[in-house]
Amino acid sequence: MRKVVLDTNVLASALWSKQGNPNSVVEMLFKNEIELYYTDEIVEEYDEVLRREKFGFSENQVDSFLQELRKKGLSAELSKSTEPFSDETD
């Protein structure tokens, strides 16, 4: 099974329209075809972005969606890399 971290834009697009690739990706998650990984920070970003007025999603819609994502996904803990980056400014 493929392991994924979903970009916030994919989730917003999937909630916005039931057609297109973003919705297909979310459907794959709910059909257990992919495995979602998230951190608390990622879910906080999902929450903040999906509640933006410009999207018009209801609080209940966002709450329910995020609750389902947490049920389907796996919480991951990240550790800080000790390896130097080739481009520290990136």
C-alpha positions as MATLAB code, in Angstrom:
seq = 'MRKVVLDTNVLASALWSKQGNPNSVVEMLFKNEIELYYTDEIVEEYDEVLRREKFGFSENQVDSFLQELRKKGLSAELSKSTEPFSDETD';
ca = [
       0.000    0.000    0.000;
       1.270    3.468   -0.829;
       2.026    5.738    2.081;
       1.148    9.400    1.579;
       1.085   12.800    3.225;
      -1.653   14.888    1.649;
      -1.100   18.500    0.762;
      -3.645   20.898    2.211;
      -4.618   22.059   -1.292;
      -5.596   18.497   -2.219;
      -7.974   18.315    0.744;
      -9.493   21.736    0.065;
     -10.029   20.827   -3.586;
     -11.576   17.476   -2.666;
     -14.047   19.184   -0.339;
     -14.751   21.856   -2.925;
     -15.558   19.458   -5.785;
     -16.515   15.801   -5.896;
     -14.862   15.533   -9.318;
     -11.228   15.580  -10.295;
      -7.986   14.115   -9.048;
      -8.027   15.558   -5.502;
     -11.364   13.895   -4.774;
     -10.087   10.656   -6.333;
      -7.118   10.707   -3.963;
      -9.362   11.205   -0.920;
     -11.640    8.409   -2.158;
      -8.575    6.151   -2.391;
      -7.903    6.889    1.273;
     -11.434    5.953    2.326;
     -11.273    2.775    0.206;
      -8.024    1.796    1.998;
      -6.032    2.008   -1.238;
      -3.519    4.450    0.241;
      -2.263    4.999    3.768;
      -2.311    8.559    5.126;
       0.347    9.781    7.533;
       0.047   13.051    9.411;
       1.515   14.967   12.314;
      -0.308   17.250   14.724;
       1.250   20.212   12.892;
      -0.090   19.001    9.554;
      -3.614   18.557   10.945;
      -3.396   22.046   12.477;
      -2.573   23.416    9.025;
      -5.449   21.450    7.451;
      -7.780   22.869   10.108;
      -6.618   26.475    9.721;
      -6.786   26.474    5.936;
     -10.104   24.628    5.583;
     -11.756   27.124    7.955;
     -10.819   30.118    5.817;
     -13.852   32.159    4.890;
     -13.022   32.065    1.176;
     -13.801   28.328    1.028;
     -17.166   28.578    2.729;
     -16.953   25.177    4.412;
     -19.086   24.874    7.534;
     -17.469   24.197   10.902;
     -19.304   20.883   11.044;
     -18.062   19.929    7.583;
     -14.430   20.669    8.515;
     -14.720   18.979   11.918;
     -16.252   15.833   10.422;
     -13.739   15.680    7.579;
     -10.729   16.066    9.886;
     -12.141   13.519   12.307;
     -12.442   10.998    9.474;
      -8.910   11.761    8.283;
      -7.570   11.097   11.778;
      -9.475    7.795   11.919;
      -8.209    6.648    8.526;
      -4.675    7.954    8.873;
      -1.723    7.219   11.088;
      -0.139    9.767   13.361;
       3.599   10.081   12.791;
       6.270   11.644   14.920;
       9.104   13.333   13.129;
      12.608   13.662   14.370;
      14.908   16.482   13.421;
      17.542   15.537   10.898;
      21.160   15.791   11.954;
      22.302   15.671    8.325;
      23.379   19.022    6.886;
      21.398   20.326    3.930;
      23.250   21.143    0.733;
      21.328   24.427    0.542;
      20.697   25.714    4.069;
      18.616   28.643    2.730;
      16.083   26.287    1.112;
];
